[in-house]
Amino acid sequence: MVKRLPSNGVARCLVTMTLGLTTLVACAPHAETPPDPANARRLWRPVARAKELAVMRIPRWNIRSATFSADGTRVVTASSDNTARVWEAGSGNEIAVLTGHGSQVRTAMFSHDGRRVVTTSYDETARVWDVESGKQLAVLEGRAWFTAALFSPDGTRIVTVGDSYIAAQLWNADTGKELKKFTAPDQGGRDGVLFSPDGKRIATMDHSGIEIWNTDGENEPTILKPRHKGERFYFRAFAFSPDGNRIVTACSDDNNVYFTCTWDVERGELLESMPLPVQAVNAVITVTFSPDGEHILIVGRPYVRTVHIWDGKTGRELMVLPSQSRVNTAVFSPDSTRILTASEDGTACLWDVKTAIEQHKGKRK
């Protein structure tokens, strides 16, 4: 079922119900149509405003990513000052600065137990850190930039992707020793990588498609490369469903039309496709399931400075998360009650989602 929200020249948005999942979309102001004040008032007046719980600041530097620890009590940021930083989620107080990279840090991710962090940088290394001491534990060295790295669900392995002929590399998380290479015939770099929730598969992405690999490397990858009326598809972002049986992708075509696709992981088959009329957005950079499986979070750029949430049953807009700068990433907390945004102005903001939605719904009764 597709529910279109009113188009008023301010934003073009869509809410879809896909396999029981409520789609949450961040929309861009239309690039050609200036906002009409009357329309803007109609758009914003009924919308709840989430409370800002904490702000983590790195003045004058771009925070490229921010993510939660598995228990939701801590946040790790990656920034252009060559550091990653660990923060207390509740207060926004800085706990540790992870220093050692020779260039900007692109990504930072906790291990499941929250004791370690893995980072990637433009210095062509990925590094593993002890959170409590800030000590560097291992260096993973590649022949090109690593674009992403993350721990397996059990914390024993790390998978990396980068700008090289290797689709992905699997590493021992304790020693930093390379365990396996996954090589694709196109020899192009990959923009993203995910472990399936059970750790038995990894999915790698570039603009032309997604490969799903068994971590034991015994089989050829399942390749997701849709074709529609002879037009090329460009993959922008992807996410596993919480049960690991599906992948949701954000794609665009040659006409810069955006849409989401839901895929069966086992068979590699396309299950459903839904349009996302956000032509003003040049790149969708974040697609994230909420841990409770009820929402998908999509953040686009270059024009998006807010993240929006709608009620999947009514199609009404519920919430706006404003930002003074472009949002690089936005993620849900493990309990799905908060959202963490990272922005180019050097701030990472924590928002109370649950309370704002409950209060907004209560006022409408």
QUILIN-V638927 format. One record per run of one state. SS is the DSSP state (h for helix, s for strand, l for the rest). FROM is the first residue (numbers start at 1). TO is the last residue. If there is no record, write none. Layout:
ss:SS from:FROM to:TO
ss:SS from:FROM to:TO
This chain:
ss:l from:1 to:1
ss:s from:2 to:4
ss:l from:5 to:10
ss:s from:11 to:11
ss:l from:12 to:13
ss:s from:14 to:18
ss:l from:19 to:20
ss:s from:21 to:25
ss:l from:26 to:28
ss:s from:29 to:29
ss:l from:30 to:36
ss:h from:37 to:44
ss:l from:45 to:47
ss:s from:48 to:49
ss:l from:50 to:50
ss:s from:51 to:57
ss:l from:58 to:62
ss:s from:63 to:68
ss:l from:69 to:73
ss:s from:74 to:79
ss:l from:80 to:82
ss:s from:83 to:88
ss:l from:89 to:93
ss:s from:94 to:99
ss:l from:100 to:104
ss:s from:105 to:110
ss:l from:111 to:115
ss:s from:116 to:121
ss:l from:122 to:124
ss:s from:125 to:130
ss:l from:131 to:135
ss:s from:136 to:141
ss:l from:142 to:145
ss:s from:146 to:151
ss:l from:152 to:156
ss:s from:157 to:162
ss:l from:163 to:165
ss:s from:166 to:172
ss:l from:173 to:177
ss:s from:178 to:183
ss:l from:184 to:191
ss:s from:192 to:195
ss:l from:196 to:200
ss:s from:201 to:206
ss:l from:207 to:208
ss:s from:209 to:214
ss:l from:215 to:221
ss:s from:222 to:224
ss:l from:225 to:227
ss:s from:228 to:228
ss:l from:229 to:230
ss:s from:231 to:231
ss:l from:232 to:232
ss:s from:233 to:240
ss:l from:241 to:245
ss:s from:246 to:253
ss:l from:254 to:257
ss:s from:258 to:264
ss:l from:265 to:268
ss:s from:269 to:276
ss:l from:277 to:282
ss:s from:283 to:289
ss:l from:290 to:294
ss:s from:295 to:301
ss:l from:302 to:305
ss:s from:306 to:310
ss:l from:311 to:316
ss:s from:317 to:322
ss:l from:323 to:326
ss:s from:327 to:332
ss:l from:333 to:337
ss:s from:338 to:343
ss:l from:344 to:346
ss:s from:347 to:352
ss:h from:353 to:364
ss:l from:365 to:365
